[in-house]
Amino acid sequence: MNIPEHFHAHAGELIAIEQEAAIKRNYWAVALGIKPKIDGNSYCFLWGDDLQSGVCGFGDTPIAAMHDFDRAMYAKARGE
């Protein structure tokens, strides 16, 4: 694709934004439509009825909680 010179920086920025969005769409919490909840001083993603029977992830930020939730989902899928 032939992009005019004056659009190069902007095109690179748009590509980076789209790549980041594509990565985030692959997170389990995003795919399942789960919203983070604040639990004390941390964030929590919970899929299921409660912490004992469901899958959860915690973190100091929503992104950290999302990463922990992904780790927990993959551990559950492996039967851990």
N, CA and C atoms as a LAMMPS dump frame, in Angstrom:
ITEM: TIMESTEP
0
ITEM: NUMBER OF ATOMS
240
ITEM: BOX BOUNDS ff ff ff
-5.0000000000000000e+02 5.0000000000000000e+02
-5.0000000000000000e+02 5.0000000000000000e+02
-5.0000000000000000e+02 5.0000000000000000e+02
ITEM: ATOMS id mol type element x y z
1 1 1 N 0.849 -1.168 0
2 1 2 C 0 0 0
3 1 3 C 0.893 1.229 0
4 2 1 N 0.585 2.178 -0.822
5 2 2 C 1.373 3.389 -0.948
6 2 3 C 0.756 4.487 -0.084
7 3 1 N 1.414 4.807 1.035
8 3 2 C 0.909 5.81 1.976
9 3 3 C 1.706 7.093 1.788
10 4 1 N 1.035 8.246 1.61
11 4 2 C 1.756 9.516 1.47
12 4 3 C 2.644 9.772 2.692
13 5 1 N 3.773 10.425 2.463
14 5 2 C 4.764 10.686 3.518
15 5 3 C 4.146 11.302 4.77
16 6 1 N 3.273 12.278 4.606
17 6 2 C 2.74 12.988 5.769
18 6 3 C 1.806 12.117 6.62
19 7 1 N 1.43 10.943 6.151
20 7 2 C 0.589 10.037 6.932
21 7 3 C 1.382 8.931 7.628
22 8 1 N 2.68 8.814 7.373
23 8 2 C 3.463 7.7 7.902
24 8 3 C 3.395 7.593 9.422
25 9 1 N 3.627 8.696 10.135
26 9 2 C 3.608 8.647 11.604
27 9 3 C 2.221 8.266 12.106
28 10 1 N 1.199 8.84 11.518
29 10 2 C -0.17 8.554 11.942
30 10 3 C -0.549 7.105 11.634
31 11 1 N -0.14 6.613 10.48
32 11 2 C -0.441 5.225 10.112
33 11 3 C 0.219 4.262 11.089
34 12 1 N 1.462 4.55 11.469
35 12 2 C 2.155 3.705 12.44
36 12 3 C 1.442 3.685 13.777
37 13 1 N 0.948 4.842 14.192
38 13 2 C 0.213 4.938 15.458
39 13 3 C -1.085 4.133 15.387
40 14 1 N -1.801 4.24 14.281
41 14 2 C -3.047 3.486 14.122
42 14 3 C -2.8 1.98 14.097
43 15 1 N -1.731 1.564 13.462
44 15 2 C -1.388 0.139 13.425
45 15 3 C -1.078 -0.36 14.826
46 16 1 N -0.325 0.429 15.601
47 16 2 C 0.012 0.041 16.976
48 16 3 C -1.245 -0.076 17.833
49 17 1 N -2.173 0.854 17.678
50 17 2 C -3.423 0.816 18.443
51 17 3 C -4.229 -0.429 18.076
52 18 1 N -4.311 -0.736 16.789
53 18 2 C -5.066 -1.913 16.349
54 18 3 C -4.417 -3.201 16.834
55 19 1 N -3.084 -3.258 16.836
56 19 2 C -2.391 -4.447 17.336
57 19 3 C -2.67 -4.643 18.821
58 20 1 N -2.632 -3.549 19.591
59 20 2 C -2.918 -3.642 21.023
60 20 3 C -4.355 -4.095 21.255
61 21 1 N -5.296 -3.569 20.48
62 21 2 C -6.701 -3.969 20.614
63 21 3 C -6.878 -5.445 20.27
64 22 1 N -6.181 -5.916 19.249
65 22 2 C -6.274 -7.331 18.866
66 22 3 C -5.746 -8.227 19.971
67 23 1 N -4.675 -7.814 20.615
68 23 2 C -4.118 -8.59 21.729
69 23 3 C -5.12 -8.64 22.876
70 24 1 N -5.709 -7.494 23.22
71 24 2 C -6.657 -7.446 24.335
72 24 3 C -7.91 -8.272 24.054
73 25 1 N -8.321 -8.37 22.795
74 25 2 C -9.499 -9.185 22.465
75 25 3 C -9.248 -10.66 22.748
76 26 1 N -8.004 -11.058 22.841
77 26 2 C -7.675 -12.452 23.113
78 26 3 C -7.672 -12.786 24.603
79 27 1 N -7.784 -11.795 25.47
80 27 2 C -7.866 -12.07 26.902
81 27 3 C -9.212 -12.723 27.204
82 28 1 N -9.191 -13.71 28.087
83 28 2 C -10.429 -14.412 28.453
84 28 3 C -11.489 -13.451 28.98
85 29 1 N -11.102 -12.526 29.856
86 29 2 C -12.079 -11.615 30.456
87 29 3 C -12.784 -10.783 29.39
88 30 1 N -12.049 -10.361 28.377
89 30 2 C -12.644 -9.578 27.293
90 30 3 C -13.568 -10.465 26.463
91 31 1 N -13.101 -11.66 26.123
92 31 2 C -13.903 -12.584 25.311
93 31 3 C -15.205 -12.966 26.012
94 32 1 N -15.16 -13.104 27.337
95 32 2 C -16.344 -13.493 28.102
96 32 3 C -17.207 -12.299 28.497
97 33 1 N -16.708 -11.087 28.281
98 33 2 C -17.457 -9.884 28.624
99 33 3 C -17.522 -9.604 30.113
100 34 1 N -16.525 -10.069 30.849
101 34 2 C -16.507 -9.877 32.302
102 34 3 C -15.905 -8.516 32.629
103 35 1 N -16.543 -7.798 33.522
104 35 2 C -16.061 -6.486 33.962
105 35 3 C -15.349 -6.635 35.304
106 36 1 N -14.296 -5.853 35.531
107 36 2 C -13.596 -5.952 36.816
108 36 3 C -14.43 -5.345 37.939
109 37 1 N -14.29 -5.92 39.109
110 37 2 C -14.933 -5.385 40.315
111 37 3 C -13.824 -5.024 41.294
112 38 1 N -14.068 -4.044 42.126
113 38 2 C -13.087 -3.68 43.145
114 38 3 C -13.367 -4.517 44.379
115 39 1 N -12.327 -5.185 44.858
116 39 2 C -12.416 -6.037 46.047
117 39 3 C -11.383 -5.528 47.044
118 40 1 N -11.832 -4.724 47.994
119 40 2 C -10.889 -4.108 48.93
120 40 3 C -10.039 -3.093 48.19
121 41 1 N -8.73 -3.334 48.173
122 41 2 C -7.835 -2.412 47.476
123 41 3 C -7.283 -3.014 46.179
124 42 1 N -7.944 -4.056 45.658
125 42 2 C -7.493 -4.658 44.402
126 42 3 C -8.679 -4.88 43.473
127 43 1 N -8.37 -5.218 42.249
128 43 2 C -9.388 -5.501 41.245
129 43 3 C -9.551 -7.001 41.1
130 44 1 N -10.758 -7.419 40.739
131 44 2 C -11.055 -8.844 40.62
132 44 3 C -11.903 -9.106 39.382
133 45 1 N -11.536 -10.148 38.647
134 45 2 C -12.376 -10.695 37.588
135 45 3 C -12.854 -12.044 38.084
136 46 1 N -14.156 -12.278 38.053
137 46 2 C -14.727 -13.544 38.513
138 46 3 C -15.655 -14.093 37.446
139 47 1 N -15.444 -15.347 37.084
140 47 2 C -16.329 -16.058 36.165
141 47 3 C -16.879 -17.246 36.924
142 48 1 N -18.153 -17.194 37.245
143 48 2 C -18.792 -18.224 38.047
144 48 3 C -19.567 -17.593 39.186
145 49 1 N -20.108 -18.456 40.039
146 49 2 C -20.958 -17.981 41.126
147 49 3 C -20.183 -17.428 42.314
148 50 1 N -19.032 -18.021 42.608
149 50 2 C -18.259 -17.574 43.763
150 50 3 C -16.785 -17.934 43.567
151 51 1 N -15.952 -17.483 44.51
152 51 2 C -14.504 -17.714 44.398
153 51 3 C -14.135 -19.191 44.469
154 52 1 N -14.901 -19.978 45.214
155 52 2 C -14.569 -21.39 45.392
156 52 3 C -14.856 -22.222 44.138
157 53 1 N -15.972 -21.958 43.484
158 53 2 C -16.343 -22.785 42.332
159 53 3 C -16.027 -22.131 40.988
160 54 1 N -15.775 -20.836 40.987
161 54 2 C -15.508 -20.127 39.739
162 54 3 C -14.024 -19.968 39.469
163 55 1 N -13.725 -19.158 38.496
164 55 2 C -12.347 -18.813 38.146
165 55 3 C -12.195 -17.327 38.401
166 56 1 N -11.103 -16.944 39.072
167 56 2 C -10.928 -15.536 39.397
168 56 3 C -9.483 -15.103 39.185
169 57 1 N -9.323 -13.811 39.034
170 57 2 C -8.007 -13.205 38.913
171 57 3 C -7.996 -11.894 39.665
172 58 1 N -6.914 -11.636 40.379
173 58 2 C -6.788 -10.419 41.18
174 58 3 C -5.56 -9.633 40.762
175 59 1 N -5.592 -8.322 40.996
176 59 2 C -4.433 -7.486 40.714
177 59 3 C -4.636 -6.078 41.233
178 60 1 N -3.529 -5.344 41.33
179 60 2 C -3.586 -3.957 41.795
180 60 3 C -4.21 -3.028 40.753
181 61 1 N -4.208 -3.462 39.498
182 61 2 C -4.812 -2.696 38.404
183 61 3 C -5.737 -3.632 37.621
184 62 1 N -6.66 -3.077 36.844
185 62 2 C -7.509 -3.95 36.03
186 62 3 C -6.701 -4.833 35.074
187 63 1 N -5.635 -4.297 34.499
188 63 2 C -4.804 -5.088 33.574
189 63 3 C -4.116 -6.228 34.312
190 64 1 N -3.586 -5.95 35.507
191 64 2 C -2.932 -7.005 36.293
192 64 3 C -3.94 -8.093 36.661
193 65 1 N -5.157 -7.691 37.016
194 65 2 C -6.198 -8.669 37.346
195 65 3 C -6.578 -9.484 36.115
196 66 1 N -6.595 -8.845 34.946
197 66 2 C -6.918 -9.546 33.706
198 66 3 C -5.843 -10.584 33.383
199 67 1 N -4.589 -10.237 33.605
200 67 2 C -3.495 -11.189 33.373
201 67 3 C -3.603 -12.374 34.334
202 68 1 N -3.916 -12.09 35.599
203 68 2 C -4.062 -13.159 36.591
204 68 3 C -5.259 -14.05 36.245
205 69 1 N -6.343 -13.449 35.768
206 69 2 C -7.519 -14.214 35.352
207 69 3 C -7.168 -15.134 34.183
208 70 1 N -6.415 -14.623 33.212
209 70 2 C -5.981 -15.458 32.086
210 70 3 C -5.159 -16.638 32.582
211 71 1 N -4.231 -16.385 33.497
212 71 2 C -3.401 -17.447 34.065
213 71 3 C -4.286 -18.497 34.727
214 72 1 N -5.284 -18.039 35.489
215 72 2 C -6.189 -18.958 36.185
216 72 3 C -7.044 -19.76 35.197
217 73 1 N -7.491 -19.131 34.123
218 73 2 C -8.293 -19.846 33.121
219 73 3 C -7.478 -20.942 32.446
220 74 1 N -6.24 -20.633 32.089
221 74 2 C -5.401 -21.645 31.439
222 74 3 C -5.039 -22.759 32.41
223 75 1 N -4.838 -22.423 33.686
224 75 2 C -4.57 -23.45 34.696
225 75 3 C -5.789 -24.358 34.844
226 76 1 N -6.981 -23.772 34.858
227 76 2 C -8.225 -24.553 34.964
228 76 3 C -8.379 -25.468 33.744
229 77 1 N -8.061 -24.953 32.568
230 77 2 C -8.172 -25.751 31.341
231 77 3 C -7.206 -26.935 31.352
232 78 1 N -6.048 -26.754 32.002
233 78 2 C -5.069 -27.842 32.103
234 78 3 C -5.397 -28.792 33.25
235 79 1 N -6.427 -28.464 34.038
236 79 2 C -6.828 -29.317 35.154
237 79 3 C -6.015 -29.114 36.413
238 80 1 N -5.374 -27.981 36.527
239 80 2 C -4.552 -27.699 37.718
240 80 3 C -5.395 -27.184 38.86
